[in-house]
Amino acid sequence: MTSQTVTLRRPTWRLWTGAAGAVVAWIFAYRINGPLWNWFVTDILGLDLESRTGSAAEFFLYDTVKILLLLGGIIFVVTVLRSFMSVERTRALLGGRREGVGNVAAAGLGVITPFCSCSAVPGFIGFVAAGVPLGITMSFLIASPMVNEIAIVLLYGLFGWRIAALYVGAGLLVAIIAGWVIGRLHLERWVESFVFETTLRGQPVDLAGTLSWNDRFTIGREEVRTIIRKIWPYLLVGIGIGAAVHGWVPEDFFVRYAGPENPLSVPIAVGLGVPLYSNAAGILPLVEALNAKGLATGTVLAFMMSVVALSLPEMVLLRRVLKPRLLAVFVGVVAFGILCVGLLFNVIL
């Protein structure tokens, strides 16, 4: 039995040669992406890159390929890393933690574990049923969609480490403080009663330690196909809007109406972001275009966080387990935290 397990886990030369070839191909495609589309727009389409149409076309083509390349690479690597972390381990790490320390741990785990708004209901039920306090569970649910690794790497690729670090710090701060506040309010009575009646029957099998490298790579490839298949329409819409903003909106428009001097710029950004439905990959092209037009950094981050953390589909899903009052408190606390972060960044940057 032992020798068989070792054999299954031992990577073959073909597996790693193929992986190395894929890395080289990815780097080559990423390096030629910009020059390729510059040539295509100017020489094939005959457009001037300084014109509105040429600028928008180049933005759309370049960003589409760039974000798809980044998404494919990031999703694959993160999925392979996530294969070492199971849901049961996550619950074990959070269960029994005290408030404060537990909120910090939950927010940190929310960044690296495979949960998003689409898994809000089963995640919430599983955590509460396992004895994780409500406030700590909320910190996890806020951090997981808001500060995900895909958004971090995409932000780094688009804006550099400084903006990416600001985003991570702001998102974790909102998740920690919002979860702590909700926990201190003792609002368990506003959770649907069936959640507490749910029991975990037996211990699920933890397969994380039994997978071979071939299994992990296969899971990674499947995850890339699944996620891109789900989000590509939203991605194209986001890039299209970003291209329109990049090409046709006047340079001083956002500086005039949404610059750091305007005290209402951040509330307006949060108010516009909450009803929108997108994910980090879909909203980033629009964020990039807004930033290029001179929108204040705090306002851009507040808009992005409100879209990602407070989407309408997530609210509809959470309504199944949260009573309206607790759902309203959740939205209000998170929106207020995002608002404060945006205002703070506009002051200090």
C-alpha positions as CSV (number, residue, x, y, z in Angstrom):
1,M,0.0,0.0,0.0
2,T,2.8,2.4,0.9
3,S,4.8,1.8,-2.2
4,Q,1.7,2.2,-4.4
5,T,0.9,5.5,-2.8
6,V,4.4,6.8,-3.4
7,T,4.3,5.7,-7.0
8,L,1.0,7.6,-7.6
9,R,2.5,10.8,-6.1
10,R,5.8,10.7,-7.9
11,P,5.7,13.2,-10.8
12,T,6.8,11.9,-14.1
13,W,9.3,13.7,-16.4
14,R,6.5,14.3,-18.9
15,L,4.3,16.0,-16.4
16,W,7.0,18.5,-15.4
17,T,8.3,18.9,-18.9
18,G,4.8,19.9,-20.0
19,A,4.4,22.2,-17.1
20,A,7.7,23.9,-18.0
21,G,6.7,24.3,-21.6
22,A,3.4,25.8,-20.6
23,V,5.2,28.4,-18.4
24,V,7.5,29.3,-21.3
25,A,4.5,29.7,-23.7
26,W,2.6,31.8,-21.1
27,I,5.6,34.2,-20.6
28,F,6.1,34.5,-24.4
29,A,2.4,35.2,-25.0
30,Y,2.3,37.8,-22.2
31,R,5.5,39.6,-23.5
32,I,4.3,39.9,-27.1
33,N,0.7,40.9,-26.2
34,G,1.3,44.6,-26.2
35,P,3.5,44.9,-29.4
36,L,1.2,42.5,-31.2
37,W,-2.0,44.5,-30.7
38,N,-0.2,47.8,-31.3
39,W,0.9,46.4,-34.7
40,F,-2.6,45.0,-35.4
41,V,-4.4,48.3,-34.6
42,T,-2.0,50.5,-36.5
43,D,-1.0,48.4,-39.5
44,I,-3.9,46.1,-40.0
45,L,-6.9,48.2,-38.9
46,G,-5.1,51.5,-39.9
47,L,-6.1,53.3,-36.8
48,D,-4.1,56.0,-34.9
49,L,-3.4,54.9,-31.3
50,E,-3.8,58.6,-30.3
51,S,-7.3,58.7,-31.7
52,R,-10.4,57.8,-29.6
53,T,-11.3,54.7,-31.7
54,G,-7.7,53.5,-32.0
55,S,-7.1,54.0,-28.3
56,A,-10.3,52.2,-27.3
57,A,-9.6,49.3,-29.7
58,E,-6.1,48.8,-28.5
59,F,-7.3,48.9,-24.9
60,F,-10.0,46.3,-25.5
61,L,-7.8,43.8,-27.4
62,Y,-4.7,44.2,-25.2
63,D,-6.6,44.0,-21.9
64,T,-8.8,41.0,-23.0
65,V,-5.7,38.9,-23.8
66,K,-3.7,40.2,-20.8
67,I,-6.5,39.5,-18.3
68,L,-7.3,36.1,-19.7
69,L,-3.6,35.1,-19.5
70,L,-3.3,36.4,-16.0
71,L,-6.6,34.7,-15.0
72,G,-5.5,31.3,-16.5
73,G,-2.1,31.3,-14.8
74,I,-3.4,32.6,-11.5
75,I,-6.4,30.3,-11.3
76,F,-4.2,27.2,-12.1
77,V,-1.5,28.0,-9.6
78,V,-3.9,29.0,-6.8
79,T,-6.1,25.9,-7.4
80,V,-3.0,23.6,-7.1
81,L,-2.1,25.3,-3.9
82,R,-5.7,25.1,-2.6
83,S,-5.7,21.4,-3.2
84,F,-3.6,21.2,0.0
85,M,-6.2,23.0,2.0
86,S,-9.6,21.4,2.7
87,V,-12.8,22.9,4.0
88,E,-12.6,20.7,7.1
89,R,-9.1,22.0,8.0
90,T,-10.5,25.6,7.6
91,R,-13.3,24.9,10.0
92,A,-10.9,23.3,12.5
93,L,-8.7,26.3,12.4
94,L,-11.5,28.7,13.1
95,G,-13.6,26.8,15.5
96,G,-13.1,27.7,19.2
97,R,-11.2,31.0,18.4
98,R,-11.9,34.0,20.6
99,E,-13.3,37.2,19.0
100,G,-10.6,39.5,17.7
101,V,-7.9,36.8,17.2
102,G,-10.6,34.7,15.5
103,N,-11.6,37.6,13.2
104,V,-8.0,38.1,12.1
105,A,-7.5,34.4,11.5
106,A,-10.8,34.2,9.6
107,A,-10.0,37.1,7.4
108,G,-6.6,35.7,6.6
109,L,-8.0,32.3,5.7
110,G,-10.7,34.0,3.6
111,V,-8.0,35.2,1.2
112,I,-6.4,31.7,0.6
113,T,-9.4,29.3,0.8
114,P,-11.7,28.4,-2.1
115,F,-14.9,30.3,-1.2
116,C,-16.6,33.1,-3.0
117,S,-20.1,34.7,-3.0
118,C,-21.6,31.8,-4.9
119,S,-20.7,29.5,-1.9
120,A,-22.0,31.9,0.7
121,V,-24.9,29.8,1.9
122,P,-23.3,26.4,2.3
123,G,-20.2,28.1,3.7
124,F,-22.2,30.0,6.3
125,I,-24.2,26.9,7.3
126,G,-21.1,24.7,7.5
127,F,-19.2,27.2,9.7
128,V,-22.0,28.0,12.1
129,A,-22.9,24.3,12.4
130,A,-19.3,23.5,13.2
131,G,-19.4,26.0,16.1
132,V,-17.6,29.0,14.5
133,P,-19.0,32.2,16.1
134,L,-21.2,34.4,13.9
135,G,-18.8,37.4,13.9
136,I,-15.8,35.2,12.9
137,T,-17.9,33.6,10.2
138,M,-18.8,37.0,8.8
139,S,-15.1,38.1,8.7
140,F,-14.4,35.0,6.6
141,L,-17.4,35.6,4.2
142,I,-16.4,39.3,3.7
143,A,-12.7,38.6,3.1
144,S,-13.1,35.6,0.8
145,P,-14.7,37.4,-2.2
146,M,-13.3,40.9,-1.4
147,V,-9.6,40.0,-1.0
148,N,-9.1,37.1,-3.3
149,E,-5.7,36.1,-4.7
150,I,-6.9,36.6,-8.3
151,A,-7.7,40.3,-7.6
152,I,-4.4,40.7,-5.8
153,V,-2.2,39.5,-8.7
154,L,-4.3,41.3,-11.3
155,L,-4.0,44.5,-9.4
156,Y,-0.3,44.0,-9.1
157,G,0.0,43.4,-12.9
158,L,-2.1,46.4,-13.7
159,F,-1.0,49.0,-11.1
160,G,2.0,47.6,-9.2
161,W,2.6,46.4,-5.7
162,R,1.7,49.6,-3.9
163,I,-2.0,49.6,-5.0
164,A,-2.2,45.8,-4.6
165,A,-0.9,46.1,-1.0
166,L,-3.3,48.9,-0.3
167,Y,-6.2,46.8,-1.6
168,V,-5.2,43.8,0.6
169,G,-4.7,45.9,3.7
170,A,-8.0,47.8,3.2
171,G,-10.0,44.6,2.5
172,L,-8.6,42.7,5.5
173,L,-9.3,45.7,7.7
174,V,-12.9,45.9,6.6
175,A,-13.4,42.2,7.0
176,I,-11.8,42.1,10.5
177,I,-13.6,45.2,11.9
178,A,-17.0,44.4,10.3
179,G,-17.0,40.8,11.6
180,W,-15.9,42.0,15.0
181,V,-18.7,44.6,15.2
182,I,-21.3,42.1,14.0
183,G,-20.0,39.6,16.6
184,R,-20.2,42.1,19.4
185,L,-23.8,43.0,18.6
186,H,-24.8,39.4,19.3
187,L,-27.2,39.1,16.4
188,E,-27.6,35.3,16.4
189,R,-31.3,35.7,16.9
190,W,-31.5,37.2,13.4
191,V,-30.0,34.1,11.8
192,E,-32.6,31.7,10.3
193,S,-33.4,29.0,12.9
194,F,-32.7,26.0,10.6
195,V,-29.0,27.0,10.5
196,F,-28.5,26.2,14.1
197,E,-30.5,23.0,13.8
198,T,-28.1,21.7,11.1
199,T,-25.7,19.1,12.3
200,L,-22.5,17.8,10.8
201,R,-23.0,14.0,10.6
202,G,-19.7,12.3,10.8
203,Q,-16.4,13.6,9.7
204,P,-15.9,14.2,5.9
205,V,-13.0,12.5,4.3
206,D,-10.1,14.8,3.8
207,L,-8.7,14.1,0.4
208,A,-6.2,16.9,0.3
209,G,-3.3,14.7,1.4
210,T,-4.0,11.8,-1.0
211,L,-3.8,13.6,-4.3
212,S,-0.9,13.1,-6.7
213,W,0.7,16.0,-8.6
214,N,-1.1,14.7,-11.7
215,D,-4.4,15.0,-9.9
216,R,-3.6,18.5,-8.7
217,F,-2.6,19.7,-12.2
218,T,-5.8,18.1,-13.6
219,I,-7.9,19.9,-11.1
220,G,-6.1,23.1,-11.9
221,R,-6.8,22.8,-15.6
222,E,-10.5,22.0,-15.0
223,E,-10.8,25.0,-12.7
224,V,-9.4,27.3,-15.3
225,R,-11.9,26.1,-17.9
226,T,-14.8,26.2,-15.5
227,I,-14.2,29.7,-14.1
228,I,-13.4,31.3,-17.5
229,R,-16.4,29.7,-19.0
230,K,-18.6,31.3,-16.3
231,I,-17.1,34.8,-16.3
232,W,-16.1,35.5,-19.9
233,P,-19.3,37.4,-20.7
234,Y,-18.9,39.7,-17.7
235,L,-15.2,40.0,-18.5
236,L,-15.9,41.2,-22.0
237,V,-18.6,43.6,-20.8
238,G,-16.2,45.1,-18.2
239,I,-13.4,45.5,-20.7
240,G,-15.8,47.0,-23.2
241,I,-17.0,49.6,-20.7
242,G,-13.4,50.2,-19.7
243,A,-12.4,50.7,-23.4
244,A,-15.2,53.2,-23.9
245,V,-14.2,55.1,-20.8
246,H,-10.6,55.0,-21.9
247,G,-11.3,56.2,-25.4
248,W,-14.2,58.6,-25.3
249,V,-14.5,60.1,-21.8
250,P,-12.7,63.4,-21.5
251,E,-9.5,63.4,-19.5
252,D,-10.6,65.8,-16.9
253,F,-14.2,64.5,-16.4
254,F,-13.5,62.2,-13.4
255,V,-10.9,64.5,-11.9
256,R,-13.6,67.3,-12.0
257,Y,-16.5,65.3,-10.5
258,A,-14.8,62.4,-8.6
259,G,-11.5,63.7,-7.6
260,P,-10.2,63.7,-4.0
261,E,-11.5,67.3,-3.5
262,N,-15.1,66.2,-4.0
263,P,-16.3,64.9,-0.5
264,L,-19.1,63.0,-2.2
265,S,-16.9,61.0,-4.6
266,V,-16.5,58.0,-2.4
267,P,-20.1,57.7,-1.2
268,I,-21.2,57.9,-4.9
269,A,-18.7,55.2,-5.9
270,V,-19.9,52.9,-3.1
271,G,-23.5,53.6,-3.9
272,L,-22.9,52.7,-7.6
273,G,-20.9,49.6,-6.8
274,V,-23.3,47.9,-4.4
275,P,-26.0,47.1,-7.0
276,L,-23.6,46.0,-9.7
277,Y,-22.8,42.3,-10.2
278,S,-19.3,41.4,-11.2
279,N,-16.1,39.8,-9.8
280,A,-12.6,41.1,-9.5
281,A,-11.6,40.0,-13.0
282,G,-14.7,41.6,-14.6
283,I,-14.4,44.9,-12.8
284,L,-10.7,45.4,-13.0
285,P,-10.7,46.7,-16.6
286,L,-13.2,49.4,-15.7
287,V,-11.1,50.2,-12.6
288,E,-8.0,50.5,-14.7
289,A,-9.7,52.9,-17.1
290,L,-11.1,55.0,-14.3
291,N,-7.7,55.2,-12.7
292,A,-6.1,56.2,-16.0
293,K,-8.6,59.0,-16.3
294,G,-7.5,60.5,-12.9
295,L,-10.1,59.1,-10.5
296,A,-8.7,59.2,-6.9
297,T,-7.1,56.0,-5.7
298,G,-9.4,55.7,-2.6
299,T,-12.5,56.2,-4.8
300,V,-11.3,53.5,-7.2
301,L,-10.6,51.0,-4.4
302,A,-13.9,51.8,-2.7
303,F,-15.8,51.2,-6.0
304,M,-14.0,47.9,-6.6
305,M,-14.5,46.6,-3.1
306,S,-18.2,47.5,-3.0
307,V,-18.8,45.7,-6.3
308,V,-16.9,42.5,-5.3
309,A,-18.0,42.3,-1.6
310,L,-21.6,43.4,-1.8
311,S,-23.0,42.0,-5.1
312,L,-26.8,41.5,-5.4
313,P,-26.6,37.8,-6.1
314,E,-24.7,37.3,-2.9
315,M,-27.3,39.2,-1.0
316,V,-30.1,37.0,-2.5
317,L,-28.2,33.9,-1.4
318,L,-27.4,35.2,2.1
319,R,-31.1,36.0,2.6
320,R,-31.8,32.3,2.8
321,V,-29.8,32.1,6.0
322,L,-30.0,35.6,7.4
323,K,-33.1,37.4,8.4
324,P,-33.7,40.8,6.8
325,R,-32.4,42.8,9.8
326,L,-29.1,41.0,10.0
327,L,-28.7,41.2,6.2
328,A,-29.3,44.9,6.4
329,V,-26.7,45.2,9.2
330,F,-24.2,43.1,7.2
331,V,-24.6,45.4,4.1
332,G,-24.5,48.6,6.2
333,V,-21.4,47.7,8.3
334,V,-19.4,46.5,5.2
335,A,-20.5,49.5,3.1
336,F,-19.6,51.9,5.9
337,G,-16.2,50.2,6.3
338,I,-15.5,50.5,2.6
339,L,-16.6,54.1,2.7
340,C,-14.1,54.9,5.5
341,V,-11.3,53.2,3.7
342,G,-11.9,55.1,0.5
343,L,-12.1,58.4,2.3
344,L,-8.9,57.6,4.3
345,F,-6.9,56.7,1.2
346,N,-8.1,59.9,-0.6
347,V,-6.7,61.9,2.3
348,I,-3.3,60.2,2.7
349,L,-2.5,59.5,-1.0
